Amino acid sequence: MNSDLLTDAARQAVLLGLETTGPVLLVILVVGLVVGTLQAATQIQDQSVGFVVRVLAVVLALVVLLPWMLDRLAVYSTDLFERIPSMI
């Protein structure tokens, strides 16, 4: 078993995780900043407003990005299964 192959597979898994979760986390960040700014400007201090808006933004982002995310995960899984014999 070659440790370079295992290290490369682990590195690709971490990068894929960052690549697939990054856009959703970016949406949460931007929506949180916008909602926080609007709440500060209007002095609305209800925490449920920001929570509901962020949840809706995440659901919308997942609806838009989920096909792409699943495609990336399927490509990685297929590649990993094809490389398993060379890892053993």
MIGU-74675 format. One line per field, with one value per residue: residue number from 1; x, y, z of N, C-alpha, C in turn. Coordinates in nm, 2 decimals, always signed. Example, Ala and Ser with C-alpha at 12.3 -4.5 7.8 and 13.67 -1.06 7.14 Angstrom:
2
seq	c(1 | 2)
n.east	c(+1.32 | +1.28)
n.north	c(-0.57 | -0.22)
n.up	c(+0.78 | +0.71)
ca.east	c(+1.23 | +1.37)
ca.north	c(-0.45 | -0.11)
ca.up	c(+0.78 | +0.71)
c.east	c(+1.32 | +1.29)
c.north	c(-0.33 | +0.00)
c.up	c(+0.78 | +0.79)
REM end
This chain:
88
seq	c(1 | 2 | 3 | 4 | 5 | 6 | 7 | 8 | 9 | 10 | 11 | 12 | 13 | 14 | 15 | 16 | 17 | 18 | 19 | 20 | 21 | 22 | 23 | 24 | 25 | 26 | 27 | 28 | 29 | 30 | 31 | 32 | 33 | 34 | 35 | 36 | 37 | 38 | 39 | 40 | 41 | 42 | 43 | 44 | 45 | 46 | 47 | 48 | 49 | 50 | 51 | 52 | 53 | 54 | 55 | 56 | 57 | 58 | 59 | 60 | 61 | 62 | 63 | 64 | 65 | 66 | 67 | 68 | 69 | 70 | 71 | 72 | 73 | 74 | 75 | 76 | 77 | 78 | 79 | 80 | 81 | 82 | 83 | 84 | 85 | 86 | 87 | 88)
n.east	c(+0.08 | +0.07 | +0.16 | +0.15 | -0.06 | -0.28 | -0.26 | -0.30 | -0.57 | -0.70 | -0.64 | -0.78 | -1.04 | -1.07 | -1.04 | -1.26 | -1.47 | -1.44 | -1.48 | -1.75 | -1.90 | -1.83 | -1.97 | -2.23 | -2.17 | -2.07 | -2.30 | -2.45 | -2.29 | -2.30 | -2.58 | -2.62 | -2.46 | -2.60 | -2.86 | -2.80 | -2.70 | -2.92 | -3.10 | -2.97 | -2.98 | -3.25 | -3.33 | -3.45 | -3.46 | -3.53 | -3.45 | -3.54 | -3.60 | -3.36 | -3.28 | -3.48 | -3.46 | -3.19 | -3.22 | -3.40 | -3.25 | -3.04 | -3.18 | -3.27 | -3.02 | -2.92 | -3.11 | -3.05 | -2.77 | -2.74 | -2.76 | -2.51 | -2.33 | -2.39 | -2.31 | -2.03 | -1.96 | -2.03 | -1.85 | -1.61 | -1.64 | -1.67 | -1.41 | -1.26 | -1.34 | -1.25 | -0.97 | -0.91 | -0.82 | -0.55 | -0.45 | -0.44)
n.north	c(-0.12 | +0.21 | +0.50 | +0.75 | +0.75 | +0.72 | +0.95 | +1.14 | +1.08 | +1.14 | +1.42 | +1.51 | +1.45 | +1.62 | +1.87 | +1.85 | +1.85 | +2.11 | +2.25 | +2.19 | +2.27 | +2.53 | +2.74 | +2.74 | +2.81 | +3.06 | +3.19 | +3.19 | +3.36 | +3.61 | +3.66 | +3.67 | +3.90 | +4.10 | +4.09 | +4.14 | +4.40 | +4.53 | +4.49 | +4.63 | +4.88 | +4.93 | +4.89 | +4.65 | +4.40 | +4.13 | +3.80 | +3.59 | +3.68 | +3.71 | +3.45 | +3.30 | +3.41 | +3.34 | +3.06 | +3.02 | +3.13 | +2.94 | +2.71 | +2.78 | +2.81 | +2.55 | +2.42 | +2.53 | +2.46 | +2.19 | +1.99 | +2.03 | +1.98 | +1.71 | +1.59 | +1.65 | +1.50 | +1.24 | +1.20 | +1.21 | +0.99 | +0.78 | +0.79 | +0.73 | +0.47 | +0.34 | +0.37 | +0.21 | -0.06 | -0.01 | +0.09 | -0.11)
n.up	c(+0.00 | -0.09 | +0.06 | -0.05 | -0.23 | -0.06 | +0.09 | -0.11 | -0.18 | +0.06 | +0.07 | -0.16 | -0.08 | +0.14 | +0.00 | -0.17 | +0.01 | +0.11 | -0.13 | -0.19 | +0.03 | +0.06 | -0.11 | +0.00 | +0.26 | +0.21 | +0.12 | +0.36 | +0.51 | +0.37 | +0.37 | +0.64 | +0.72 | +0.57 | +0.68 | +0.95 | +0.93 | +0.83 | +1.04 | +1.25 | +1.14 | +1.14 | +1.39 | +1.47 | +1.68 | +1.70 | +1.71 | +1.57 | +1.31 | +1.17 | +1.18 | +1.04 | +0.78 | +0.71 | +0.71 | +0.50 | +0.29 | +0.29 | +0.22 | -0.04 | -0.16 | -0.15 | -0.31 | -0.55 | -0.58 | -0.52 | -0.73 | -0.87 | -0.65 | -0.59 | -0.83 | -0.83 | -0.60 | -0.69 | -0.90 | -0.77 | -0.59 | -0.78 | -0.90 | -0.68 | -0.62 | -0.84 | -0.81 | -0.59 | -0.62 | -0.69 | -0.46 | -0.28)
ca.east	c(+0.00 | +0.15 | +0.10 | +0.12 | -0.20 | -0.38 | -0.25 | -0.37 | -0.71 | -0.75 | -0.63 | -0.89 | -1.16 | -1.08 | -1.07 | -1.40 | -1.56 | -1.44 | -1.54 | -1.89 | -1.97 | -1.79 | -2.07 | -2.34 | -2.12 | -2.06 | -2.44 | -2.49 | -2.21 | -2.35 | -2.71 | -2.61 | -2.42 | -2.70 | -2.97 | -2.75 | -2.69 | -3.06 | -3.15 | -2.90 | -3.03 | -3.39 | -3.34 | -3.53 | -3.37 | -3.59 | -3.35 | -3.60 | -3.60 | -3.24 | -3.27 | -3.57 | -3.40 | -3.08 | -3.26 | -3.46 | -3.13 | -2.97 | -3.26 | -3.26 | -2.88 | -2.91 | -3.19 | -2.98 | -2.64 | -2.74 | -2.72 | -2.37 | -2.27 | -2.40 | -2.23 | -1.89 | -1.94 | -2.04 | -1.73 | -1.50 | -1.66 | -1.63 | -1.27 | -1.20 | -1.36 | -1.16 | -0.84 | -0.90 | -0.72 | -0.41 | -0.42 | -0.42)
ca.north	c(+0.00 | +0.33 | +0.61 | +0.87 | +0.74 | +0.75 | +1.09 | +1.21 | +1.06 | +1.22 | +1.56 | +1.53 | +1.44 | +1.75 | +1.98 | +1.83 | +1.90 | +2.26 | +2.30 | +2.17 | +2.35 | +2.67 | +2.83 | +2.75 | +2.89 | +3.20 | +3.25 | +3.22 | +3.47 | +3.73 | +3.69 | +3.71 | +4.03 | +4.19 | +4.09 | +4.21 | +4.54 | +4.59 | +4.49 | +4.74 | +5.01 | +4.95 | +4.86 | +4.54 | +4.31 | +4.00 | +3.70 | +3.49 | +3.73 | +3.67 | +3.30 | +3.26 | +3.46 | +3.26 | +2.93 | +3.03 | +3.14 | +2.81 | +2.61 | +2.82 | +2.78 | +2.41 | +2.38 | +2.57 | +2.40 | +2.05 | +1.90 | +2.04 | +1.92 | +1.57 | +1.55 | +1.65 | +1.39 | +1.12 | +1.19 | +1.17 | +0.85 | +0.69 | +0.79 | +0.66 | +0.33 | +0.29 | +0.37 | +0.12 | -0.17 | +0.03 | +0.13 | -0.23)
ca.up	c(+0.00 | -0.11 | +0.15 | -0.13 | -0.29 | +0.05 | +0.12 | -0.22 | -0.17 | +0.17 | +0.03 | -0.25 | +0.00 | +0.21 | -0.09 | -0.22 | +0.12 | +0.11 | -0.25 | -0.20 | +0.13 | +0.05 | -0.16 | +0.10 | +0.38 | +0.16 | +0.12 | +0.50 | +0.55 | +0.31 | +0.42 | +0.78 | +0.72 | +0.52 | +0.78 | +1.07 | +0.90 | +0.83 | +1.18 | +1.32 | +1.09 | +1.17 | +1.53 | +1.50 | +1.75 | +1.71 | +1.66 | +1.47 | +1.18 | +1.10 | +1.16 | +0.93 | +0.65 | +0.68 | +0.68 | +0.37 | +0.20 | +0.28 | +0.14 | -0.18 | -0.21 | -0.17 | -0.42 | -0.67 | -0.59 | -0.49 | -0.84 | -0.89 | -0.54 | -0.60 | -0.94 | -0.78 | -0.51 | -0.76 | -0.98 | -0.67 | -0.55 | -0.89 | -0.91 | -0.56 | -0.63 | -0.95 | -0.76 | -0.48 | -0.65 | -0.69 | -0.32 | -0.20)
c.east	c(+0.09 | +0.08 | +0.08 | -0.02 | -0.30 | -0.38 | -0.32 | -0.52 | -0.77 | -0.74 | -0.75 | -1.02 | -1.18 | -1.11 | -1.21 | -1.50 | -1.56 | -1.51 | -1.69 | -1.96 | -1.94 | -1.90 | -2.19 | -2.30 | -2.11 | -2.20 | -2.48 | -2.42 | -2.27 | -2.49 | -2.71 | -2.56 | -2.52 | -2.81 | -2.92 | -2.74 | -2.83 | -3.13 | -3.09 | -2.96 | -3.17 | -3.42 | -3.44 | -3.44 | -3.43 | -3.49 | -3.41 | -3.61 | -3.48 | -3.23 | -3.35 | -3.51 | -3.28 | -3.12 | -3.32 | -3.35 | -3.06 | -3.05 | -3.26 | -3.12 | -2.87 | -3.00 | -3.12 | -2.85 | -2.64 | -2.71 | -2.57 | -2.29 | -2.27 | -2.32 | -2.08 | -1.86 | -1.94 | -1.91 | -1.62 | -1.52 | -1.63 | -1.48 | -1.20 | -1.22 | -1.27 | -1.01 | -0.81 | -0.81 | -0.58 | -0.36 | -0.38 | -0.29)
c.north	c(+0.12 | +0.44 | +0.74 | +0.87 | +0.77 | +0.89 | +1.18 | +1.20 | +1.14 | +1.37 | +1.59 | +1.53 | +1.57 | +1.87 | +1.97 | +1.88 | +2.05 | +2.32 | +2.29 | +2.25 | +2.49 | +2.77 | +2.84 | +2.83 | +3.04 | +3.27 | +3.28 | +3.34 | +3.60 | +3.76 | +3.73 | +3.86 | +4.13 | +4.20 | +4.16 | +4.36 | +4.60 | +4.59 | +4.60 | +4.87 | +5.04 | +4.93 | +4.75 | +4.43 | +4.17 | +3.90 | +3.61 | +3.54 | +3.69 | +3.52 | +3.25 | +3.29 | +3.37 | +3.12 | +2.92 | +3.05 | +3.01 | +2.71 | +2.65 | +2.79 | +2.63 | +2.36 | +2.41 | +2.48 | +2.25 | +1.96 | +1.91 | +1.97 | +1.77 | +1.52 | +1.55 | +1.53 | +1.25 | +1.10 | +1.15 | +1.03 | +0.75 | +0.68 | +0.72 | +0.51 | +0.27 | +0.28 | +0.27 | +0.00 | -0.13 | +0.07 | +0.01 | -0.29)
c.up	c(+0.00 | -0.03 | +0.07 | -0.19 | -0.18 | +0.09 | +0.02 | -0.21 | -0.05 | +0.14 | -0.06 | -0.18 | +0.08 | +0.12 | -0.15 | -0.12 | +0.12 | -0.01 | -0.25 | -0.09 | +0.13 | +0.00 | -0.07 | +0.22 | +0.34 | +0.16 | +0.26 | +0.55 | +0.50 | +0.36 | +0.56 | +0.80 | +0.68 | +0.62 | +0.90 | +1.05 | +0.90 | +0.96 | +1.26 | +1.27 | +1.13 | +1.32 | +1.56 | +1.56 | +1.77 | +1.64 | +1.56 | +1.33 | +1.11 | +1.08 | +1.05 | +0.79 | +0.61 | +0.64 | +0.54 | +0.26 | +0.18 | +0.20 | +0.00 | -0.24 | -0.24 | -0.29 | -0.55 | -0.69 | -0.57 | -0.61 | -0.87 | -0.78 | -0.55 | -0.72 | -0.90 | -0.69 | -0.58 | -0.84 | -0.88 | -0.62 | -0.66 | -0.91 | -0.80 | -0.57 | -0.74 | -0.90 | -0.65 | -0.51 | -0.65 | -0.55 | -0.24 | -0.23)
REM end
